[in-house]
Amino acid sequence: MKPTYLSALVIGAVLSGCAGQAETSQPAAATAPVPAAQPTLGADSYRAFADWRRDFRRRALAEGIRPQVFDLAFRDVTLNQEVMRLDGRQAEFTKPIWEYLDTAASASRVDTGRRQWQRLADTLDAITARYGVDAQVVLAVWGMETNYGSYRGNTSTIEGLATLAYEGRRRSFAETQLLAALRILQSGDTGPEQMRGSWAGAMGHTQFMPTSYLEYAQDFDGDGRRDIWGEDPTDALASTAYYLSRFGWRQGAPWGLEVVLPAGFDYAQADPDRRRPAADWRALGLTTADGRPLPDHGPASLLVPAGAQGPAFVLFDNFRVIRRYNNATAYALGVGHLADKLAGGGEFRAAWPRHERTLSRAEKQELQQRLTALGFDTRGADGVIGPNTMSAIRAFQQSAGLVADGYASESLLKQLR
């Protein structure tokens, strides 16, 4: 979750994806990962791990962890080769936003969520009353993270984080999380065997990282433990609601609305980080998807995730709060869309450009190179479509008499070729 801008929970999600749906950590999820070579660990690796463990034990005890807590937590811990493999994998091809949302807010996920809402109605009502966060949003986070608890991850949190710490690529992050996990064990909220989750340390029904757990976890059922791991999701759902409330959730307000853009609209205005009063958007000709005047729920930004060929959305403050839980735009769209459907909403009105294919990183680099060669400088060819590349695309599109939406599509690359 929490950023400072990016919090430990978000970083964990970005490392590992959500336990129940790996796609949720990225704006477009991996569909064809390029497998890293399975690490071959010899005796030297295990000796080095033992050396790291001894040094970390010394530092943990200096931070107040009791020796017996550390030794019990690490009793059966060894290097986890699967964690090392997953940490080293890279994605070459990605899933289009519409396919991501098809999964995030699928009919089966909506049906399951509504059944859970009915089953937990009294609990969710009490959580909403205490924290002021709409029940369907809490359910949507639960659904996105672990498919309503059906897959919470089964990796030992201590072993996973210890492996990441030893490996060294994210040592500072992993050691901070590992120390927090030891503090959780020392508090008695759970034991080492129960402390399990995703390979990168996200835990429980709604996938808290250990540092976020220490700051935001709630004992809502009053049993003296903040239990986000067990079969009863009450404490996890309350913890999620508390987290969202701390970052300013406005009960009853939308996360965003689908809108219709007028002909000739300047797509340079579509920037999720640039906010305008609703009156300004109305003056530019935006209406709701059903043609009504845009309501005023505070300053809003505009998002066109598939360019001019797909739906457009105005995003209000609650969207920014969801992004505090996981900073990926696609994840926040997924939570918002799923929440709306749980509450009786339908599909988006505008169609997605399903004929388009998401570009691979190599193809994005090629697109950047070709634009720059034509005089539309992208200021580098790193395969990341950022503001500079989008500006270059818009300039090219204007020169070619196209709708200048800045969208990096397969059709655009074919034109450049």
C-alpha positions in Angstrom: 0.0 0.0 0.0 1.1 3.3 1.3 3.4 5.4 -0.7 5.6 7.9 0.7 4.7 8.1 -2.3 5.1 4.3 -2.7 4.6 2.5 0.5 5.9 -0.9 1.5 2.6 -2.5 0.5 2.7 -1.1 -2.9 6.3 -2.0 -3.4 5.5 -5.5 -2.4 2.7 -5.6 -4.9 4.9 -4.3 -7.6 7.5 -6.9 -6.8 5.1 -9.8 -6.7 1.7 -9.0 -8.0 -1.4 -9.7 -6.0 -1.5 -13.3 -4.7 -4.7 -14.1 -6.4 -4.1 -12.2 -9.7 -0.6 -11.5 -10.6 -1.6 -9.0 -13.3 -2.8 -6.4 -10.8 0.6 -5.0 -10.0 1.2 -3.5 -13.5 -0.8 -1.3 -15.8 -0.7 -4.2 -18.3 0.0 -7.5 -16.9 2.5 -10.1 -18.0 1.1 -12.8 -20.3 4.2 -14.3 -21.6 7.1 -13.9 -19.1 10.5 -14.7 -20.3 11.7 -17.3 -17.8 14.9 -16.7 -16.0 17.3 -19.5 -15.7 16.7 -21.6 -12.6 19.4 -20.6 -10.2 21.9 -23.3 -9.4 22.8 -23.0 -5.7 26.0 -24.7 -4.5 27.4 -25.0 -1.1 29.0 -21.6 -1.3 25.5 -20.0 -1.7 24.2 -21.7 1.5 27.4 -20.7 3.4 26.9 -17.1 2.3 23.3 -17.2 3.3 24.3 -18.6 6.7 26.7 -15.7 7.1 24.0 -13.2 6.1 21.6 -14.8 8.6 24.1 -14.5 11.5 24.8 -10.9 10.7 21.1 -10.1 10.3 20.3 -11.9 13.6 22.8 -9.6 15.4 21.2 -6.5 13.9 17.7 -7.7 14.6 18.5 -8.4 18.3 20.0 -4.9 18.5 16.6 -3.6 17.2 14.8 -5.3 20.1 13.9 -8.7 18.6 14.2 -11.3 21.3 16.6 -14.2 20.5 13.9 -16.9 20.9 11.6 -15.0 18.5 14.3 -14.8 15.9 15.4 -18.4 16.3 11.9 -19.8 16.1 11.1 -17.7 13.1 14.2 -18.9 11.2 14.2 -22.5 12.5 13.4 -24.1 9.1 14.3 -21.1 6.8 16.6 -21.7 3.9 17.2 -20.1 0.5 14.0 -20.4 -1.6 14.9 -21.0 -5.2 11.3 -20.3 -6.4 11.4 -16.8 -4.9 14.8 -16.2 -6.6 13.3 -17.3 -9.9 10.2 -15.1 -9.6 12.3 -12.1 -8.6 14.4 -12.5 -11.7 11.7 -13.0 -14.3 11.0 -10.3 -16.9 7.9 -9.8 -19.0 8.3 -9.2 -22.7 4.6 -9.1 -23.8 1.8 -7.5 -21.9 -1.9 -7.8 -21.6 -4.1 -5.0 -23.0 -6.0 -3.0 -20.4 -9.4 -4.4 -21.6 -8.2 -7.9 -21.0 -6.9 -7.0 -17.6 -10.3 -5.5 -16.7 -12.2 -8.5 -18.2 -10.4 -10.6 -15.5 -10.6 -8.0 -12.7 -14.3 -7.5 -13.0 -15.4 -10.8 -14.5 -18.9 -12.2 -14.1 -17.6 -14.9 -11.8 -15.7 -12.4 -9.6 -18.8 -10.2 -9.4 -21.0 -13.2 -8.5 -18.6 -14.4 -5.8 -18.3 -10.9 -4.4 -22.0 -10.5 -4.1 -22.3 -13.8 -2.3 -19.6 -12.7 0.1 -21.3 -9.4 0.6 -24.5 -11.2 1.5 -22.6 -13.6 3.8 -20.7 -10.8 5.6 -23.4 -8.1 5.4 -23.4 -7.3 9.2 -19.6 -7.3 9.4 -19.3 -5.0 6.3 -22.0 -2.7 7.6 -20.1 -2.3 10.9 -16.8 -1.7 9.1 -18.4 1.0 6.9 -19.9 2.6 10.0 -16.6 2.7 11.8 -14.3 3.7 8.9 -16.5 5.4 6.4 -15.4 3.3 3.4 -18.0 1.9 1.1 -18.4 -1.9 1.5 -18.2 -2.6 -2.2 -14.8 -1.0 -2.4 -13.4 -3.1 0.5 -14.9 -6.2 -1.2 -13.3 -5.1 -4.5 -9.8 -4.8 -3.0 -10.3 -8.3 -1.4 -11.5 -9.7 -4.8 -8.6 -8.2 -6.7 -5.9 -9.2 -4.2 -6.7 -12.8 -3.4 -10.0 -13.6 -5.2 -11.9 -13.2 -1.9 -9.3 -15.1 0.1 -9.3 -18.2 -2.2 -5.6 -17.8 -2.8 -3.6 -15.9 -0.2 -0.2 -17.2 -1.1 1.6 -20.1 0.6 5.2 -18.8 0.8 6.7 -18.4 4.2 6.9 -14.7 4.7 10.2 -15.0 6.7 11.8 -17.3 4.1 10.7 -15.3 1.2 11.9 -12.0 2.6 15.1 -13.6 3.9 15.8 -14.9 0.4 15.2 -11.5 -1.2 17.5 -9.9 1.5 20.3 -12.3 0.9 20.0 -12.0 -2.9 20.8 -8.4 -2.5 18.9 -6.7 -5.4 16.4 -5.2 -2.9 18.3 -5.9 0.3 17.4 -2.7 2.2 13.7 -3.1 1.4 13.6 -6.8 2.2 15.4 -6.4 5.5 13.1 -3.6 6.6 10.1 -5.8 5.8 11.8 -8.8 7.5 12.4 -6.9 10.7 8.7 -5.7 10.7 7.6 -9.4 10.2 9.7 -10.4 13.3 8.0 -7.6 15.2 4.6 -9.0 14.2 5.7 -12.4 15.5 7.0 -10.9 18.7 3.7 -9.2 19.3 1.9 -12.5 19.2 -0.6 -11.7 16.4 0.4 -14.8 14.6 3.1 -17.5 14.5 5.8 -18.4 11.9 3.8 -21.2 10.4 0.7 -19.1 9.8 2.6 -16.1 8.5 2.4 -17.0 4.8 1.6 -15.0 1.6 3.0 -14.0 -1.7 6.6 -14.7 -2.6 7.6 -11.1 -2.0 6.1 -10.7 1.5 2.5 -9.5 0.9 0.3 -11.3 3.5 -3.2 -12.3 4.2 -6.6 -11.7 2.6 -5.8 -8.2 1.3 -2.0 -8.6 1.0 -0.4 -6.3 3.5 3.3 -5.9 3.6 4.7 -6.2 7.2 5.4 -2.5 7.7 1.9 -1.6 6.5 0.5 -4.2 8.8 2.3 -2.7 11.8 0.8 0.7 11.0 -2.7 -0.1 9.7 -3.8 -3.6 10.8 -6.9 -3.7 12.9 -8.3 -6.1 15.6 -11.9 -5.5 14.5 -13.3 -8.7 16.0 -11.8 -7.9 19.4 -10.1 -11.2 20.0 -6.8 -9.5 20.9 -5.0 -10.4 17.6 -4.9 -8.6 14.3 -5.4 -11.7 12.3 -5.3 -11.1 8.5 -4.2 -14.7 7.7 -6.9 -17.0 9.0 -10.1 -18.1 7.4 -12.2 -15.3 8.9 -11.5 -12.2 6.8 -12.9 -9.7 9.3 -9.7 -8.2 10.5 -8.2 -8.0 7.0 -11.3 -6.2 5.6 -11.3 -3.8 8.5 -7.6 -3.1 8.0 -8.1 -2.4 4.4 -11.0 0.0 5.2 -8.8 1.7 7.8 -6.0 2.1 5.3 -8.3 3.7 2.7 -9.9 6.0 5.3 -6.5 7.2 6.5 -5.8 8.4 2.9 -9.0 10.3 2.6 -11.7 8.0 1.2 -15.0 9.9 0.7 -17.9 7.6 1.4 -20.6 7.7 -1.3 -18.5 9.6 -3.8 -17.4 7.9 -7.1 -13.9 6.9 -7.9 -14.5 8.2 -11.4 -17.1 8.3 -14.2 -17.0 7.3 -17.8 -17.4 10.4 -20.0 -17.9 11.3 -23.7 -15.4 13.7 -25.3 -16.4 16.2 -27.9 -15.3 16.1 -31.5 -11.9 17.7 -31.9 -10.9 17.3 -28.3 -7.3 18.1 -27.4 -6.0 14.8 -26.0 -3.0 16.6 -24.4 -5.5 17.4 -21.7 -5.7 13.7 -20.8 -3.2 13.4 -17.9 -4.1 11.4 -14.8 -1.9 13.7 -12.8 -3.4 17.0 -14.0 -6.6 18.0 -12.2 -9.3 20.6 -13.1 -12.6 21.6 -11.5 -15.6 19.9 -12.9 -16.8 23.2 -14.3 -13.7 23.4 -16.5 -14.3 19.9 -17.9 -17.9 20.9 -18.6 -16.7 24.0 -20.4 -14.5 21.8 -22.6 -17.6 19.8 -23.6 -17.3 16.7 -21.5 -20.5 14.9 -20.5 -21.3 11.6 -18.7 -21.5 8.5 -20.8 -25.3 8.8 -20.9 -25.2 12.5 -22.0 -25.8 14.3 -18.7 -23.8 17.2 -17.4 -20.7 16.2 -15.6 -21.4 16.2 -11.8 -19.1 18.0 -9.4 -17.3 15.6 -7.0 -14.3 17.9 -6.7 -11.2 18.3 -9.0 -10.9 15.6 -11.5 -8.3 14.4 -14.1 -8.9 12.7 -17.4 -7.8 9.2 -18.4 -8.0 7.7 -21.9 -6.2 4.3 -21.3 -6.7 3.1 -24.9 -6.5 6.4 -26.7 -9.4 7.9 -28.8 -10.6 4.4 -29.7 -11.6 3.4 -26.2 -13.5 4.7 -23.1 -12.6 7.9 -21.4 -12.9 8.6 -17.6 -12.8 11.5 -15.3 -11.0 10.5 -12.1 -11.9 11.9 -8.7 -10.1 11.9 -5.3 -11.2 8.4 -4.5 -9.3 7.1 -7.5 -6.1 8.6 -6.0 -6.9 6.9 -2.7 -7.1 3.5 -4.4 -3.8 4.2 -6.0 -2.4 4.6 -2.5 -3.1 0.9 -2.0 -1.5 0.0 -5.3 0.0 2.7 -7.5 -0.8 1.1 -10.9 -3.5 2.9 -12.8 -4.9 -0.4 -14.2 -5.2 -1.8 -10.6 -7.2 1.3 -9.5 -9.5 1.0 -12.6 -10.0 -2.6 -11.8 -11.0 -2.0 -8.2 -13.3 0.9 -9.2 -15.0 -1.1 -12.0 -15.4 -4.2 -9.8 -16.8 -2.1 -6.9 -19.3 -0.5 -9.3 -20.4 -3.9 -10.6 -20.8 -5.4 -7.2 -23.1 -2.5 -6.4 -25.2 -3.1 -9.5 -23.4 -1.2 -12.2 -22.8 -2.5 -15.7 -20.1 -2.5 -18.3 -18.5 0.6 -19.7 -20.6 2.0 -22.6 -17.7 2.7 -25.0 -16.1 -0.2 -26.7 -12.4 -1.1 -26.3 -10.2 -1.4 -29.4 -10.0 -5.2 -29.1 -8.5 -5.4 -32.6 -5.3 -3.8 -31.3 -2.4 -5.7 -29.7 -0.3 -4.3 -26.9 3.2 -3.6 -28.1 6.2 -5.5 -26.6 9.0 -3.6 -25.0 11.1 -4.1 -28.1 8.3 -2.8 -30.3 7.9 0.3 -28.1 11.7 0.9 -28.5 11.3 0.5 -32.3 8.4 3.0 -32.2 10.5 5.5 -30.3 13.4 5.1 -32.7 11.3 5.5 -35.8 9.6 8.6 -34.4 12.9 10.2 -33.5 14.3 9.4 -36.9 11.4 11.2 -38.5 12.1 14.3 -36.4 9.6 13.6 -33.5 12.1 13.3 -30.7 11.1 10.9 -27.9 14.3 11.8 -26.0 15.4 8.2 -25.7 14.3 4.7 -26.7 13.8 2.8 -23.5 10.6 1.0 -24.3 8.6 3.0 -21.8 5.8 5.1 -23.1 6.0 8.3 -21.0 5.1 11.9 -21.5 8.0 12.6 -24.0 7.0 9.7 -26.2 3.3 10.6 -26.0 4.1 14.2 -27.1 6.1 12.9 -30.0 3.3 10.6 -31.0 0.8 13.4 -30.9 3.1 15.6 -33.0 3.4 12.8 -35.6 -0.3 12.2 -35.6 -1.1 15.9 -36.2 1.4 16.0 -39.1 -0.3 12.9 -40.6 -3.9 14.3 -40.1 -4.7 11.7 -37.5 -6.5 12.0 -34.1 -3.7 13.2 -31.9 -4.4 11.0 -28.9 -0.7 10.0 -28.2 -1.6 6.3 -27.9 1.2 3.8 -28.8 -0.8 1.3 -30.8 0.2 -1.6 -33.1 -1.6 0.4 -35.9 0.7 3.4 -35.3 3.8 1.2 -35.4 2.7 -0.3 -38.7 2.2 3.3 -40.1 5.7 4.3 -39.0 7.2 1.2 -40.6 
